[in-house]
Amino acid sequence: MVMVQLSKDSLDNEEIIGFLKQNLEFKQFYQKILFQKVINQVAEERAITVTAEEIQSQANQQRHEKRLEKAADTLAWLADQMITSDDWEAGIREHLLAQKLAESLFAKDVEKYFIQNRLNFEQVSLYQIIVSYERLARELFYQIEEEEISFYHAAHLYDIDPRRREQCGYEGKLYRWGLKADFAAIVFGSNPGEILTPVKTDQGYHLILVEEFIQAELTPQRYQEILQKLFKDWLASELNYRLYNT
């Protein structure tokens, strides 16, 4: 048996960079570093700062979420992550700075974006059965219509996907934008509780049952989703501009 002894200090920068390159992850991390440089520069231009009190508040929240009740628990967690308290606080600062910059740039645009794209934020609670053959799909459709078998039992027996079989056809709450346009039109054009005649896609033949439609609302969670999308799109555009104009 060959024993290889390692220590926390046994890796140098070249080994880390080499590993990232070999696993095709170097670009991803390199890009994140450049993004942070853009954030820092634009935040400085806009006089956006993060206070020590804000960092402490966020650190306390993270400790609570991770159930780090005692100082010793926090120190042990930091050691396990192989970082210092200064590293941790620097990471918190960068996160808060990005959030503040996003708010400064796009808070006023979130509601407008939501209104313009309201349809995309509609959801449907969807059940479906997907089978490989049209004949089987039509037989199941007629059996369900005649109440010879329930939709849910048919899904449990015949769906091609093991996960959906286990959940009796439940697909989940899906956004309109997550569905192909023609499929979305069929789904959102139906009535809750109605079983649709088989629909063919590249996955197979679908029997669709809509449980309910969920109207789009600008909830706090959705506000953050839109804010982050606008911010990430801007960040990518801003980085490209700076790279090709320097």
C-alpha positions in Angstrom: 0.0 0.0 0.0 1.4 3.4 -1.0 0.8 6.2 1.6 0.8 9.8 0.5 1.1 12.4 3.3 -0.6 15.7 2.7 -0.8 18.9 4.7 -2.9 22.0 4.3 0.2 23.9 3.1 1.2 21.2 0.5 -0.3 23.0 -2.5 1.2 26.0 -4.3 -0.5 28.4 -6.6 0.9 26.7 -9.8 -0.7 23.4 -8.7 -4.0 25.0 -8.0 -4.1 26.9 -11.4 -2.9 23.7 -13.2 -5.7 21.7 -11.6 -8.3 24.3 -12.6 -7.0 24.3 -16.2 -6.9 20.6 -16.5 -10.5 20.3 -15.3 -11.7 23.2 -17.5 -12.6 25.3 -14.5 -9.9 28.0 -14.9 -12.0 30.3 -17.1 -14.9 30.2 -14.7 -12.8 31.3 -11.7 -10.8 33.8 -13.7 -14.0 35.4 -14.9 -15.4 35.7 -11.3 -12.2 37.5 -10.3 -12.6 40.0 -13.2 -16.3 40.5 -12.3 -15.3 41.4 -8.7 -12.7 43.9 -10.0 -15.4 45.6 -12.1 -17.8 45.6 -9.0 -15.1 47.2 -6.8 -14.2 49.9 -9.4 -17.8 50.9 -10.2 -18.8 50.8 -6.5 -15.8 53.1 -5.7 -16.9 55.5 -8.5 -20.4 55.6 -7.0 -19.0 56.0 -3.5 -20.7 52.8 -2.4 -19.2 51.3 0.7 -19.9 48.5 3.2 -19.6 49.3 6.9 -18.1 47.1 9.6 -21.5 47.0 11.2 -23.1 45.5 8.1 -20.3 42.9 7.8 -20.9 41.9 11.4 -24.6 41.7 11.0 -24.2 39.4 8.0 -21.6 37.3 9.8 -24.0 36.9 12.7 -26.8 35.8 10.3 -24.5 33.2 8.7 -23.4 31.9 12.1 -27.1 31.5 13.1 -27.9 29.7 9.8 -24.9 27.4 10.3 -25.8 26.9 14.0 -22.4 28.2 15.1 -23.6 29.2 18.6 -20.2 29.6 20.3 -17.0 31.4 19.2 -15.2 28.0 19.3 -17.7 26.6 16.9 -17.0 29.4 14.5 -13.3 29.0 14.7 -13.6 25.3 14.1 -15.8 25.9 11.1 -13.3 28.5 9.7 -10.4 26.0 10.2 -12.4 23.3 8.4 -13.0 25.7 5.5 -9.2 26.5 5.5 -9.8 30.2 5.8 -9.2 32.9 8.4 -11.8 35.3 9.9 -10.3 38.0 7.7 -10.9 35.9 4.6 -14.5 35.3 5.7 -15.2 38.9 6.4 -13.6 39.9 3.0 -16.0 37.5 1.3 -18.9 39.0 3.1 -17.8 42.5 2.2 -17.6 41.5 -1.5 -21.1 39.9 -1.4 -22.7 43.0 0.3 -20.9 45.4 -2.1 -22.2 43.5 -5.1 -25.7 43.6 -3.6 -25.5 47.3 -2.9 -24.2 48.0 -6.4 -27.0 45.9 -7.9 -29.6 47.9 -6.0 -28.0 51.2 -7.0 -28.0 50.3 -10.7 -31.2 48.5 -11.2 -33.7 48.8 -8.2 -35.7 51.3 -10.3 -35.9 48.9 -13.3 -37.1 45.7 -11.5 -40.8 46.6 -11.6 -40.7 47.7 -15.2 -38.9 44.5 -16.2 -41.5 42.5 -14.3 -44.4 44.2 -16.0 -42.9 43.8 -19.5 -42.2 40.1 -18.9 -45.2 39.3 -16.6 -46.3 36.4 -18.8 -42.9 34.7 -18.4 -43.4 34.7 -14.6 -46.7 32.9 -14.7 -46.5 29.3 -13.4 -48.5 26.1 -13.7 -48.8 23.3 -11.3 -48.5 20.4 -13.8 -49.1 16.7 -14.0 -48.2 14.8 -17.1 -47.7 11.3 -18.4 -45.2 10.7 -21.2 -45.1 7.4 -23.1 -43.2 6.3 -26.2 -46.1 5.3 -28.4 -49.1 7.2 -29.7 -51.4 4.2 -29.5 -50.7 3.7 -25.8 -51.2 7.4 -25.1 -54.6 7.4 -26.8 -55.6 4.2 -25.0 -54.7 5.8 -21.7 -56.5 9.0 -22.6 -59.8 7.2 -23.3 -59.5 5.0 -20.2 -59.0 8.1 -18.1 -61.9 9.8 -19.8 -64.1 6.7 -19.1 -62.8 6.6 -15.5 -61.5 3.1 -16.0 -58.2 4.3 -14.5 -57.2 7.5 -12.8 -54.7 9.8 -14.3 -52.4 9.4 -11.3 -52.5 5.6 -11.4 -51.8 5.6 -15.1 -48.8 7.9 -14.6 -47.6 5.6 -11.8 -47.8 2.6 -14.1 -46.9 3.8 -17.6 -44.7 7.0 -17.5 -41.3 6.5 -19.1 -39.6 8.5 -16.3 -39.0 6.7 -12.9 -39.2 10.0 -10.9 -42.5 11.0 -12.5 -43.9 7.4 -11.9 -43.0 7.7 -8.2 -44.8 11.1 -8.0 -47.8 9.8 -10.0 -47.1 12.2 -12.9 -46.4 15.4 -10.8 -44.0 17.6 -12.8 -44.0 20.5 -10.3 -44.6 24.2 -10.5 -43.2 25.3 -13.8 -42.6 28.8 -15.3 -44.0 29.6 -18.7 -40.5 30.6 -19.8 -39.2 27.2 -18.9 -41.4 25.5 -21.5 -41.0 25.5 -25.3 -43.3 28.1 -26.8 -45.7 25.7 -28.6 -45.9 23.5 -25.6 -46.5 26.5 -23.3 -49.3 27.7 -25.5 -51.1 24.3 -25.2 -50.6 24.1 -21.4 -51.6 27.7 -20.6 -54.5 27.5 -23.1 -56.1 24.6 -21.2 -58.4 24.6 -18.2 -57.5 23.3 -14.7 -58.7 19.6 -14.3 -58.9 19.1 -18.0 -57.1 16.1 -19.5 -55.6 17.1 -22.9 -55.5 14.8 -25.9 -52.0 13.4 -26.5 -49.4 16.0 -27.5 -46.3 14.8 -29.4 -42.8 16.3 -28.6 -39.3 14.9 -29.0 -39.7 13.3 -25.6 -42.7 11.2 -26.6 -46.5 11.5 -26.3 -47.8 13.6 -23.4 -51.0 13.4 -21.5 -51.3 16.7 -19.7 -53.3 17.6 -16.5 -53.1 21.2 -15.2 -53.8 21.3 -11.4 -53.8 25.1 -11.2 -52.3 28.3 -12.8 -50.3 30.5 -10.5 -50.5 34.2 -11.4 -47.3 36.2 -11.5 -46.6 38.4 -8.5 -43.6 40.6 -7.7 -42.7 38.8 -4.5 -39.5 39.7 -2.5 -37.9 36.5 -3.9 -38.9 37.3 -7.5 -37.6 40.9 -7.0 -34.2 39.5 -6.1 -34.2 37.1 -9.0 -34.9 39.9 -11.4 -32.4 42.2 -9.8 -29.7 39.6 -10.0 -30.5 38.8 -13.6 -30.3 42.5 -14.6 -27.1 42.9 -12.6 -25.4 39.8 -14.1 -26.3 40.8 -17.6 -24.9 44.2 -17.0 -21.7 42.8 -15.4 -21.1 40.5 -18.4 -21.6 43.4 -20.8 -19.5 45.7 -18.8 -16.6 43.2 -18.5 -16.6 42.6 -22.3 -16.6 46.3 -22.9 -13.6 46.9 -20.6 -11.7 44.0 -22.0 -12.1 45.0 -25.6 -11.6 48.8 -25.1 -8.5 48.9 -23.1 
